[in-house]
Amino acid sequence: MHMTSIDVQDLTKEYGTRRAVDHLTFRVRPGRVTGFLGPNGAGKSTTMRLVLGLDHPTSGSATVGGRAYAAIREPLRHVGALLDAQAAHGARTGRNHLRVLAASHRIPDHRVDEVLEETGLGPAARHRVRTYSLGMRQRLGIAAALLGDPEVIMLDEPSNGLDPEGIVWIRAMLRRLADEGRTVLVSSHLMNETASFADHLVVLGRGRLLADTPVREFIGARVRPAVRIRTSDPAALLSALTRHGHEAAEHPDGHWTVPDARVDDIGRLVSAAGVPILELLAEEGTLEQAYLDLTAAETEFTARHQEA
């Protein structure tokens, strides 16, 4: 499998006067899961359509492995995509839907049964697609994306309609595809869902790039770490913390939060002071907090520019 990436270069797409994608530049690299984030209408689906040649850019380019999608022969063998789970023909069985796709891309028939198993559709393979639930259609769309064993996989909101088991399954599958060295781009508007599977983030707002960074760095740069602590002796805790210049906030359920602090430092100073500890842990920021911090700044920024 040759290494390949998705390259978006100064990409702009206008529909009439509306600019859906605005001078966008980023690269999706192999070997990791890239979460493609932003509110609905931020330009994620449009960008994916441009990469897949379903739409043409007003200016700029979007390529896969250095080539336009339209120039790739038997594209299913190189790029697997899920953009619209409703696309399968209702009267066909799940298996026949995949067999038709396989035949048109010279993909061997045995791959059909492999991807049916892999996506958990084995038992439903001979049922008509019109009888499938939304979650099963989603799985069929993913099966189609994986059919040609592609090195690039692009999924638009893949956890839509999946039940909790389905969501756990898709997380594991995305991780496995990235571990195999594939390039994986997954769009979502669900922050904490994305945090559970993505290593890297590309964040859009109103068609513009807001961030292109590893998940951990994105959170670390925007959310102050804190330490969560519970004790049977709050007075001793507070006096030990105050002596060392730390503040603490009490919560209704009885735990305390120490902002801008690290577990090792707090643990050391409270044990030295003999404070009884019932719980001590680092409160990691969430992707949701970091994202809201970023978009709040972005909203202020655009508001200020409109007034000027």
Secondary structure, DSSP 4 states (H G I P E B T S, - for coil): -----EEEEEEEEEETTEEEEEEEEEEEPTTEEEEEE--TTSSHHHHHHHHTTSS--SEEEEEETTB-GGGSSSGGGTEEEES-GGGS-TTSBHHHHHHHHHHHTT--THHHHHHHHHTT-GGGTTSBGGG--HHHHHHHHHHHHHTT--SEEEEESTTTT--HHHHHHHHHHHHHHHHTT-EEEEEES-HHHHHTT-SEEEEEETTEEEEEEEHHHHHHHHS--EEEEEES-HHHHHHHHHHTT---EE-TTS-EEEET--HHHHHHHHHHTT--EEEEEEEPPPHHHHHHHHHHHHHHHHHHHHH-
